[in-house]
Amino acid sequence: MFVISIGVNHKTAPVAIREKLSFSDNALPDALARLLDHPVILGCVIISTCNRTEIYAHVSSVESGIETIRSFLQHKSGVEPVMIKKYTYAFAQHKTARQLFRVAAGLDSMLLGETQILGQIRTAYQLAQKHNVTDKVINTLFKYAITAGKRARTETGIDQHAVSISYAAVELAKQIFQDLTGRSVLVIGAGKMSELTAKHLVANGVSGVIVSNRSYNRAEYLARQFGGRAVKFNELYYYLKSADIVISCTAATHYVVRAPEVQEILTQNTGKTIMFIDIAVPRDIDPAVGGLPGVRLYDIDDLQNVVDNNLMERKRAAILADAIIEEMVDEFARWQGEQYVIPTITALIKQGETIKQQELDRALSKLKDLSEHDSRVIHSLANTIVNQLLHTPITKLKEFALTKQGPAYQEALEKLFCLDNLDTPAGQTAGGQLIKAGEQTRASGH
């Protein structure tokens, strides 16, 4: 049983290639069915996001599986085979598991530790299940992956440090107000950065949104998105007095918010705390505002410092997450190795049971008038002898299952015990193909 992955991402292929290899939601069911039509593919899942397309498959042959999937991508996209080979990476066995687990943990994302990818992996897997293109191996691989992604986040907190300017503002607001529920925000300027910051604030509990912009129509458009209210630009000071948070990002070449007017508002509302977030360059808010009592002022440099510090925290968490990934890779490898040798172990146990029963029947037929207690003792003795004799070879075979010595030990045990007519898993062949598959990899750009 061999697992492989073939794909492209933001690190290995330009967007012109990635967009041709991507799959729309509507195209995925048919693509999955066509993949499974190939005899070498035993189960598969396609992950297709804005920054990556990856196909994970259980195959009967590593080389044929990789060639088949690359050919499939070539026919789907129209990209020349030489370019498919240049830009796609391929992994097999434990390297496939490591790749998927790292993706699930957000360690392979453009934004380190991002959370959305885990949900996308779960959705891709559920879609494949729905269309009956997964099997036991793929199901187990993806269950391990989802567990790895969850563990990486809960045990390291890698996704809990804001690494965007807009969300850094939310993090600072939480430090000031603790709970943002019921707080109000005044948005000055209606550009993309203001929109993103307001969106994150609303998602974290801010309920009142007022938008002021030189273009009133643009202010109305942005306010509607948050169920808020648009006000004329010359009225912003009137509404500023009711705001807990002020976001300003305009294209003005002068200060939009001045210290004397803010001081007058604070004089009328003693004890009030206002957080000012100045994202504009040049700055919209007079730096003197930051010196007024009850004011917390942050400019773009302050927010960038938060982002930089948090990115360092994520990198430290990534080291811990990688250790979790390696632990999960080892667990999956053990499971996979045990599945690989199960037919041999089953046959060995069956043979032991057959010999035990034959000899028990022969012995008991010669022993007359045995008490029920004596019969139980003899049965127990026979069971113990067989179990003790088989315990070591079975344990060692499991240990060696995914090592270079594994196929040799397995073949030797089968020959020594004359274990014929094994129910061998698809893809298992003599000569150590399992090890060849485990070492197979071509990682263009990795």
Secondary structure, DSSP 4 states (H G I P E B T S, - for coil): -EEEEEEEETTTS-HHHHHHH---TTTHHHHHHHHHTSTTEEEEEEEE-SSEEEEEEEES-HHHHHHHHHHHHHHHH---HHHHHHH-EEEETHHHHHHHHHHHTTTTSSSTT-SHHHHHHHHHHHHHHHTT---HHHHHHHHHHHHHHHHHHHHH-TTSS--SHHHHHHHHHHHHHS--TT-EEEEES-SHHHHHHHHHHHHTT--EEEEE-SSHHHHHHHHHHTT-EEE-GGGHHHHHTT-SEEEE----SS-SB-HHHHHHHHHHSTT--EEEEE--SS-SB-GGGGGSTTEEEEEHHHHHHHHHHHHHHHHHHHHHHHHHHHHHHHHHHHHHHHHHHHHHHHHHHHHHHHHHHHHHHHHHHHS-S--HHHHHHHHHHHHHHHHHHHHHHHHHHHHHTTSTTHHHHHHHHHHHTT--S--PPTT--TTTHHHHHHH-EE-TT-
